[in-house]
Amino acid sequence: MIKMKKHEYEIGKIYGVRKLLSISKDSGRAIAETECIYCGKKMFVRPDTLFNNKFNSCRCQVTKHNAYKTRLYGVWGNMKYRCSNPNAQGYHNYGGKGIKVCDEWKEFEPFQKWAIENGYRKGLSIDRVDSNGDYCPDNCRWVTLSENVAESNRSTQHRMANKGTYYAYAPSGDYVEFENAAEFSRQNGFDARKVRSHANRTRGVSPYYKGWKFGFVEELESEPQSTIEST
């Protein structure tokens, strides 16, 4: 971490679309060496300009490709963005999990060629066959939005099933375990979808619902202090 007058700078951090490589001084002025996360082009800039949203795009995105306004170009850019920029929405599900874009697809033309040869058309979304694998020709395909959503739901259900038995702490402090969220919810007047959502911390929600705390037994750090049977 490098601290200067107005800001702190972290070597290797991405600002907009530019990665900070180094900071040095030239004739008494601080100079930052940066690299575009899309095309790899290096540029020397004043360090403070990294904080004024000036570098949210690169000329490579505008001048290098005639297709830069097409949806396919947007698919390619978003794919790289969520895998390489910690500030991207959803980064924790992609780059944060170690998912990368293969070297071949660092340039748009090879990606465009693969997309056209493998059935890309308007309305389709890119999908990874192995959800834990990288974006590369051998692991990607084009699917409809409904297929993509269905696959995402199946993956979510699979992850939920692997977590095993639910637990719940009542507002009174009593503890209960159950296998079936729908059945437990019917018995206790809850919405099963919300019980599952709070147990899984879906989209960052808290574990609490109507004063009850939900989760999975396998995730408990300590043994429960009391148990009751659900009725």
C-alpha positions in Angstrom: 0.0 0.0 0.0 1.4 3.4 -1.0 0.0 6.5 0.7 0.2 9.9 -0.9 -1.5 13.2 -0.3 -5.1 12.3 -1.2 -5.3 8.6 -1.7 -3.8 5.2 -0.9 -2.7 3.1 -3.8 -2.4 -0.7 -3.9 0.0 -2.2 -6.5 -1.9 -4.8 -8.5 -5.4 -3.3 -7.8 -7.7 -2.6 -10.7 -9.1 0.9 -11.1 -11.8 1.0 -13.7 -10.3 -1.1 -16.5 -6.6 -0.3 -15.6 -4.4 -2.4 -13.3 -1.8 -0.4 -11.3 1.6 -1.9 -11.9 3.9 0.7 -10.2 4.3 4.2 -8.9 7.5 6.2 -9.4 8.6 9.8 -9.6 9.7 11.7 -12.8 11.1 15.2 -12.3 9.5 15.3 -8.9 6.1 14.2 -10.1 4.5 10.9 -9.2 3.7 8.7 -12.2 1.6 5.6 -12.2 2.3 2.8 -14.7 -1.0 1.0 -15.5 -2.2 -1.8 -17.8 -5.5 -2.3 -19.5 -7.2 -5.5 -18.2 -8.7 -6.1 -21.7 -5.9 -5.5 -24.2 -2.8 -5.3 -21.9 -1.7 -1.9 -23.3 0.4 0.0 -20.8 -0.2 3.7 -20.0 1.5 6.2 -17.7 -0.9 8.5 -15.8 -1.1 10.8 -12.8 -2.0 8.5 -9.8 -4.9 10.7 -8.6 -6.7 10.3 -12.0 -7.2 6.6 -11.2 -9.9 7.8 -8.7 -11.9 10.1 -11.0 -13.7 7.3 -13.1 -11.7 8.4 -16.1 -10.5 4.9 -16.8 -13.8 3.0 -17.0 -13.1 2.2 -20.6 -10.1 1.7 -23.0 -9.6 2.9 -26.5 -9.2 -0.8 -27.4 -12.9 -1.2 -26.7 -13.7 1.6 -29.2 -11.2 1.5 -32.0 -9.9 -2.0 -32.3 -13.2 -3.8 -33.1 -15.9 -2.8 -35.5 -18.2 -5.0 -33.4 -17.8 -3.0 -30.2 -21.4 -1.9 -30.2 -22.8 -5.4 -30.7 -24.3 -7.6 -28.0 -21.6 -10.2 -28.5 -18.9 -7.7 -27.8 -20.8 -6.8 -24.6 -20.9 -10.5 -23.6 -17.2 -10.8 -24.1 -16.5 -7.6 -22.2 -18.7 -8.5 -19.3 -17.2 -12.0 -19.1 -13.7 -10.6 -18.7 -14.9 -7.8 -16.4 -16.5 -10.1 -13.8 -13.5 -12.4 -13.8 -10.9 -9.7 -13.5 -12.3 -6.7 -11.6 -12.9 -7.1 -7.9 -15.2 -4.1 -8.1 -17.6 -5.9 -10.6 -21.0 -6.9 -9.3 -20.9 -10.7 -8.8 -17.1 -10.9 -8.9 -17.2 -13.1 -5.8 -18.9 -15.7 -7.9 -16.4 -15.6 -10.7 -12.9 -14.1 -10.3 -13.3 -14.3 -6.6 -13.6 -18.1 -6.9 -10.6 -18.4 -9.2 -12.6 -18.5 -12.5 -10.7 -17.0 -15.4 -11.0 -16.3 -19.0 -8.6 -18.4 -21.1 -5.6 -16.8 -22.8 -7.2 -17.4 -26.3 -10.2 -15.3 -25.4 -8.2 -12.4 -24.0 -8.7 -11.0 -27.6 -12.1 -10.4 -29.0 -11.6 -11.9 -32.5 -10.9 -15.5 -31.4 -14.0 -15.3 -29.0 -16.1 -13.9 -31.9 -15.0 -16.7 -34.2 -15.7 -19.4 -31.7 -19.1 -17.9 -30.9 -20.2 -17.8 -34.5 -18.9 -21.3 -35.2 -20.7 -22.7 -32.2 -24.2 -21.4 -32.8 -24.3 -18.0 -31.3 -27.4 -15.9 -32.2 -29.3 -13.1 -30.6 -31.1 -14.1 -27.4 -28.6 -16.7 -26.3 -26.4 -16.5 -23.2 -22.9 -18.0 -22.6 -22.9 -20.9 -20.2 -20.1 -22.9 -18.6 -20.7 -26.7 -18.7 -18.6 -27.0 -15.5 -19.7 -24.2 -13.3 -16.4 -24.3 -11.4 -14.4 -24.2 -14.6 -12.9 -21.4 -16.6 -14.3 -19.6 -19.7 -12.7 -21.5 -22.5 -13.9 -23.2 -25.8 -14.0 -26.7 -24.2 -16.1 -25.5 -21.2 -18.6 -23.1 -22.8 -21.8 -23.3 -24.9 -24.7 -21.1 -25.9 -28.0 -21.6 -24.2 -31.4 -19.7 -24.0 -32.0 -17.5 -21.0 -34.6 -20.0 -19.6 -32.0 -22.8 -19.9 -29.4 -20.7 -18.1 -31.8 -19.9 -15.3 -32.9 -23.5 -15.0 -29.3 -24.6 -14.8 -28.5 -22.0 -12.2 -31.5 -23.2 -10.2 -30.4 -26.8 -10.4 -26.9 -25.8 -9.2 -28.4 -23.9 -6.3 -30.6 -26.8 -5.4 -27.7 -29.2 -5.6 -25.6 -26.9 -3.3 -28.6 -26.7 -0.9 -29.0 -30.4 -0.8 -25.4 -31.0 -0.1 -25.7 -28.8 3.0 -27.9 -31.4 4.6 -30.1 -30.8 7.7 -31.6 -27.5 8.5 -31.6 -26.0 12.0 -33.6 -23.2 13.5 -33.4 -21.2 16.7 -36.8 -19.9 17.9 -37.0 -16.4 19.4 -37.4 -18.2 22.8 -33.9 -19.7 22.2 -35.2 -23.2 21.6 -33.5 -25.2 18.9 -34.9 -27.5 16.2 -33.6 -29.6 13.3 -35.6 -30.5 10.2 -35.0 -32.1 6.8 -37.8 -30.6 4.7 -38.2 -26.8 4.6 -41.7 -27.0 3.0 -43.1 -29.3 5.7 -41.5 -27.4 8.5 -43.0 -24.2 7.1 -46.5 -25.6 6.8 -46.3 -26.7 10.4 -45.2 -23.4 11.7 -46.9 -20.9 9.4 -43.7 -19.8 7.5 -43.0 -19.2 3.8 -40.8 -22.1 2.7 -39.0 -20.0 0.1 -38.0 -17.5 2.7 -36.9 -20.2 5.1 -34.6 -21.6 2.4 -33.4 -18.1 1.4 -32.5 -17.2 5.0 -30.8 -20.6 5.7 -28.7 -20.2 2.5 -28.1 -16.4 3.0 -29.4 -15.9 -0.5 -28.3 -12.6 -2.0 -26.7 -11.6 1.3 -29.9 -11.8 3.4 -29.5 -12.3 7.2 -30.2 -15.7 8.7 -33.2 -14.2 10.7 -36.8 -14.6 9.6 -39.7 -13.6 11.8 -37.3 -13.6 14.8 -36.1 -17.2 14.0 -32.6 -17.9 12.9 -32.1 -20.5 10.2 -29.1 -22.3 8.8 -27.6 -25.8 8.3 -26.4 -28.1 11.0 -23.1 -28.7 9.1 -22.3 -25.0 9.4 -22.7 -24.7 13.1 -19.5 -24.0 14.9 -20.7 -25.5 18.2 -23.2 -28.1 19.4 -26.7 -26.7 20.2 -27.5 -26.2 23.8 -31.1 -27.4 23.7 -33.4 -29.3 21.4 -37.1 -29.5 20.8 -39.2 -31.6 18.4 -41.1 -29.8 15.6 -44.8 -30.3 15.8 
